[in-house]
Amino acid sequence: RDPHAPSSCSDCYMADAVSGNAKGLTDLPSLPGRNSGHTDAISDSGVVVGQSQNGKIDPNLKAYAGVATYWKNGKTHRLRGLGGPQSFAMGVNDRGEIVGQALNKTPYSNSIWGNLGTEQRAVLWRDGQVRDLGSLGGPSALAFFINARGQIAGQAETNSTVNPATGSPTVVPFLWWKGHMRSLGTLGGTNGGPASLNDRGQVAGASDLKGDQISHPFLWGPRMGMKDLGTLGGANGYASWMNNAGRVVGTADLPGSQVHHAFLWRNAHMIDLGAARGLPCSHAYGINSKDQVVGTSGICGGPE
C-alpha cells in the first residue's frame, strides 16, 4: 500500500521505476524512504530520467512532492530544482544532458498546466547544474525533448492572459539552442505543442487552428517554418513521433470525424495506415529509421 495515498483510495500501491530489455525488467529504486517513482525517457547509453517522491509535502497540493531524478549504472540520483517543491525530468540525450521542468518560488496560479502554486520553468541539467531556459513572455514553460546537438523542444506561455476559447493563456512550441528560446508559432490558434524533436532540429506536434476548435498535426523546420500536415478528411489530428528523415506519424480523423486512423506523413503526403481487421480506429505512436510504425487499433473512443 502507498502510505501517501488518500484514505479513500482502494487500490493505491507503491510503484518503482523500471528499465528493461530482452532479459527482463530491472528495478530502479526511488529516493530513500517509502517513495514511488516513474520514468519518462531513456538515452541510448542507458541513462533513465523521470521523477521520484522525496517524502516531503507540497504545501500547495497538500500531497507528497516529486523531484526530478535520473538513474545511471543502477544508482539513483536527485537533480537540483529551482527552489520549489516539484520538478520533473522528461528528456535525455547521449551526452547526459537532461531537460524538464522545475517550480520556482514565484507565485502563479493561471498556468495552462495546472495550478501548482508557483511558476513552472523549462530547465536544462548539465554537469550537475540546473539552468532556467527562460520564457517567451509568459511566466511558465516546459521542456520535453533534447537531441544529440543539444537542441531542446518544449512549450512556453507567451502571456498570463486567459483566452475565452481555451480557459488558459496562449502557449506555443519552442526550440531552444545556444541560449536562445525561439517561438515556433501556431497554425492560427492559441495552443500548440511539440510531440517529437529529431537530430536535424525539426519539430513535430499539434496546434489549434484559428478559433481553437480544431487541431492539426504540424512539422516545423528551420527553413520551411511550420507546415500544416492536414488530416485524413476529418476535422482533427495530431502528431505522435518523427524520425531523423522527417517522417511523421500520428492520428487523424476521417471524413465525418467519427473515425480516426493512424497516419504516416512522408514526401509531402499523408498516408492512411488503416486499422486492424474488424476494428474501426487506430493510432500510431512511434516510427524508426526504416519507416516502420508501431501503434494500436481498437474501438473508437474505447481501448485502442
N, C-alpha and C positions, 0 to 999 in steps of 0.2 A: 504494500500500500504506500501511496505517496503521502508523507506526513504534511506536505504543503498544500494538499488539495482541500477544497471546502468540504465541510461535513455532509453536504447534500450530494456529493459525488459518489456514485455507487460502483464505478469501475475505473477509478483513477489509480494507476500504479506507477512506480518508478520506471524510468526509461534511460538507458545508457545509449550514447552514440556508438555506432559500429562502422567498421570498414570491412570489405570482403573481396574475395577473389574465387577462383575455381576450387580452392581448398576449403572454403567456408568463411564464416564470419569471425572477426576479431573484435573483442570488446574494447571500446575507447572510454576509459574511466572519466567520470565527471570530476569537477574540482572537489577537494576533500570535504567530507560531510555527507549527509544524505541528500544529494542533489541529483537532478536529472539533467541530461544533455541531449543535443541533437546536432546533426551535421548539415551543411549547406553545399559544400564543394570539396573537390579533391584535385590536386595537381598531378601531373604525370610522374613527379618524383615521390608521390605518396603522402604529401602533407595534406592533412584534412583540416578544414576550418568549419566553425559553427558557433555554438553557444552552450554554456553550462550555467545552471543556477549556482549561486555562491553562498546561499544560506541567509542572505540579508533581505530585508523587506524594502520594496519600492514604496516610498511614502505616498506617492500619488495613486498608484494602482492598488495599494493595500494588499499586495501579493509578493511572492518571492521574486527577487530580481534575477535576471540572467545577464551574463557578461560574455563578450567575445572571447573565443577560445580556439586554440589550434593544437593538433596532435601530431607529433613527429617522433618516429622511432619508438612508438609505444608509450611516449610520455605526454602528459597533459600540461599545457601552458596557457596561462591567462594573459590577455592583451590589455594594455593600459587604455582607459577611456578618456573622456573629456570632462570628468567631474560629476556627471550624472550617474544615476543608479543602473542604467541599462546600456548595453552595447551588443552589436551583432556582427559577426564575420560572415561574409557572403560569397567572396570570391578569392582565388589564389592563383598565382602563376608559378612557373618552374624556377623563378628567381627568389621565391619565398616572399614575394610582396603580397600583402593581404588587404582587401578592401571590405567596407561595410558601412555601418553607421554607429554613432555613439551619441548619447544625450549629453548636453552641457547643462549649465546651471541657470540659463536664461529662461524665465517663464514664457510659455507659449501654449495655447490651447486649441488653435484652429488648424492644426496640421492635417493635411489630406490623409496621412497615415494613422490618424487617431490621436486622441489627447493623452499624451504620455507626460504632460506637465511642463516639459521644457522643450527647447529646440532639438530637433534631430539633425545631426550633421553628417554629411558624407565624409569618410575618413580613409586614409591610407596608412597601413602599418608597415614600416620598413626599418630593418636593422634595430628593432626594439623600440622605435619611436613612433608616436601617433601624430598624423598630420591632418588638420582640418582642410578639406579641399575647397572651401569657400562656398559661394552661392551664386545664383542668377538674379538676385534682388529680393528674394523671399527669405524667410527665416530658416527653412529646413530643406534638407537634401539627403538622398540615399545613394550609395554606390553599390552596384551589383556584380560587375564583371571587371576583370583586368586581364589584358592579353600579354603575349610574350614581349611586346615592346614597352609595356608599362602604361599603355593607354587604358583609361577607365571609363566605363559607361554606367550611367545611373539616371536618376530623376531628381529634379530640383524645382521648388516653388519659385515663381517669378514675383510673387507678392503675397500678402496675407489677406487679401480681399476675397470673401466668399462669393462664388459665382452662383446665381439663382438656379441654373440648369443642373449643376452638379452638387451644390451644397458644400463645395470645397474651393480653396484657392487654385489658381492656374498652376499646373505642373507640366513640365516639358522634359523630354530626354536630353541628356547632355553627354558630351565626350570631353574628358579631362586629359590633358597631356602637357608635360613640361611646365606645370604650374598654372595653366590656363583652362578654365571651365568654359566650354563652348556650347551654347544652346543649339539644339538641332531643330527647334521649332516643332510645329504640329501640322496636321492636314487641314487646319482651319478651326479646330475646336480648342477647348481649354484643358484637355487632359491627354497626355501621351507618355509612353514609357518604353524602355528597351526590354527585349527578351533574349538578345544574344549579341555578342561582340566577337568578331574574328580578328585574326592577326594582321589583316590588311587595314584595320581601322574602320571597317564597315559595321553598322549597327542595324539590327532588325528589331521590330517591335510592333506596337499598335498605337493608333492615335484616333481620337474623336474627329469627326468632320464638323463643319460649322453647325452650331446648334446643339452639339453634344448629345445627339440622339442616336447616332450611327458611328461605329468604329471600324477602321480598316487596318490591315497589316501594312507596314511600310518597310522599305530598305533605304538606309541613308549611306551615302558615300562622300568622301571629301570633295570630289569634283562634281558629282551629279546632284548633291543635296538630297532631300527627302522625296522618295518616289512612292506613290500610292500603288500598292500591288493589286488592289481591287478585290473582288470576291468571285465566287462561282455562280453569280447571277442573283444572289440574295443581298440582304442589307449589310450584314456584319461579317467580320473576320478578324483574325489575329495571327501573328507570327509566334512560333514557339522556339525555333532554333535555326542556326545557319552554319554552314561550313566555310572553310577558308577560300573556296571558289565563289562565294557569294550566293550559293543556292539556299533558298529559304523554305522551311516547312512550317505548317500551321494548320489552322482550321478556318473554313469559310462556309457561309450559308449558300444553299442552292436557291433557285427561284422560289419565291413564296416565304422564304426564311423559316420554314418549319423543319427542314432537314439540313444538316451540315456535314461536310466531308473533309477529310484530311487533304491537304494540297502540297504540291512541290512546285516552287516557282524557280524557273531557270530559263535562260535565253529569252528573257522578257515575256515569258508566258507562264500562266498558272495552270498546272496540270491537276486534274481531279484524280485522286488516288482511290476513289471509291470506298466501299465498306466491305466487311467480311460477309460471306454468303448468308443471306437471310436476315441481315441486320441493316437498319437504315442509316445509322450515323457513325462517324469515325473522327478521330483526332490524330494528328501527327505531332510527336514531341521531340524527336531527335533525328539528325542526319549526320553521316560520317563523310570521309573524304572520297568515298566511292559512290556517293549519292544514294546509299542505302538508307531507308527511312524506317523508323520504328514508331509505333503508336498503339492505339486501342480502337475497338469498334464495339458498338452495343446499341441499346435502345436510346433514342433521342431523349435527353433530359434525365436518363436513368444511369445505371452503372455502365460507363464506357471505358 
